[in-house]
Structures are given as C-alpha cells and as structure tokens.
Amino acid sequence: MKIIYFAWVREKTGTAEETFERPDGVDDVAALIQWLKGRGEGYQTAFADPAMVRVAVNQEHVGVDHRLADGDEVAFFPPVTGG
C-alpha cells in the first residue's frame, strides 16, 4: 500500500509518501487513519480532526468507510476550494 500526503498533512506527518504492507485489521480508510495516528505525534496532529482531511483511493475521492485492498494508493489532503 502506498500512502501519499499533501500540503499541511505532509508537513504535520513529516513525510510526503511511504509504502508498506496493509496492516492487519486495517480494512477501511477509518481504520487506516486510526492506525496512522498510533505512529506518532505528527500523525496524531494531522488526523486530529478527520473532517479536515480528504482522502482518495486509487485517485478517486472516497469516504472513510471505503474498503481497502492490498496495493491500494491512498492520498490524504486538505479540503480544496475552487475559484
């Protein structure tokens, strides 16, 4: 699984991207966020308010209930405004 972080999410986690095996029990985006929060203070800060983070899986916007599969690409980014 490849995780990509954009904008202030990247700044708070301290990394732009990382690749690892999908952890046991991480079957959806919500579980992934909880698992990431356990990785340290930067992750806890980045995901403190899930409403402030958007997610895409395999380049499609999804909700936190989206099921994950091995090999998925997951991107986290702040809300985007148009203009």
C-alpha positions as CSV (number, residue, x, y, z in Angstrom):
1,M,0.0,0.0,0.0
2,K,1.3,3.4,-0.9
3,I,0.3,6.4,1.2
4,I,0.7,10.0,-0.1
5,Y,0.4,13.1,2.0
6,F,-0.2,16.6,0.5
7,A,0.0,20.2,1.8
8,W,-0.2,20.6,5.6
9,V,-0.9,16.9,6.0
10,R,2.6,16.2,4.6
11,E,4.1,19.0,6.9
12,K,2.5,17.5,10.0
13,T,3.4,13.9,9.3
14,G,6.9,14.9,8.2
15,T,6.8,12.7,5.1
16,A,5.5,13.1,1.5
17,E,4.9,9.4,0.9
18,E,5.5,5.9,2.3
19,T,4.9,2.3,1.2
20,F,4.2,-0.6,3.5
21,E,2.1,-3.8,3.7
22,R,-1.5,-3.1,4.7
23,P,-1.6,-3.7,8.5
24,D,-3.7,-6.5,9.9
25,G,-7.2,-5.2,10.8
26,V,-6.9,-2.2,8.5
27,D,-9.8,-2.9,6.2
28,D,-11.1,0.6,5.5
29,V,-9.9,4.2,5.5
30,A,-11.2,4.9,9.0
31,A,-9.1,2.0,10.4
32,L,-6.1,3.3,8.4
33,I,-6.4,6.7,9.9
34,Q,-6.6,5.2,13.4
35,W,-3.5,3.1,12.7
36,L,-1.6,6.1,11.4
37,K,-2.5,8.1,14.5
38,G,-0.7,5.5,16.5
39,R,2.5,6.1,14.6
40,G,3.4,9.3,16.5
41,E,2.6,12.9,17.4
42,G,2.8,14.3,13.8
43,Y,0.2,11.8,12.6
44,Q,-2.0,12.4,15.6
45,T,-1.9,16.1,14.8
46,A,-2.5,15.6,11.1
47,F,-5.5,13.4,11.7
48,A,-6.9,15.1,14.9
49,D,-10.0,16.3,13.1
50,P,-10.9,13.8,10.3
51,A,-13.4,16.4,8.9
52,M,-10.4,18.5,7.9
53,V,-8.7,15.7,5.8
54,R,-9.9,14.4,2.4
55,V,-8.9,11.1,1.0
56,A,-8.6,9.5,-2.4
57,V,-8.0,5.8,-3.0
58,N,-6.5,5.0,-6.4
59,Q,-7.1,8.6,-7.4
60,E,-10.9,8.6,-6.6
61,H,-12.4,10.6,-3.8
62,V,-13.8,8.3,-1.2
63,G,-15.3,8.4,2.3
64,V,-13.7,6.9,5.5
65,D,-15.9,3.8,5.1
66,H,-14.2,2.9,1.8
67,R,-12.8,-0.6,1.9
68,L,-9.0,-1.0,1.3
69,A,-7.2,-3.7,-0.6
70,D,-3.5,-4.7,-0.7
71,G,-1.7,-2.5,-3.3
72,D,-4.1,0.5,-3.0
73,E,-2.7,4.0,-3.3
74,V,-4.2,6.2,-0.6
75,A,-3.8,10.0,-0.7
76,F,-4.6,12.4,2.2
77,F,-5.0,16.1,1.6
78,P,-6.8,19.2,3.0
79,P,-10.2,20.3,1.6
80,V,-9.8,22.1,-1.7
81,T,-11.7,25.2,-2.7
82,G,-12.4,26.3,-6.2
83,G,-12.3,29.8,-7.6
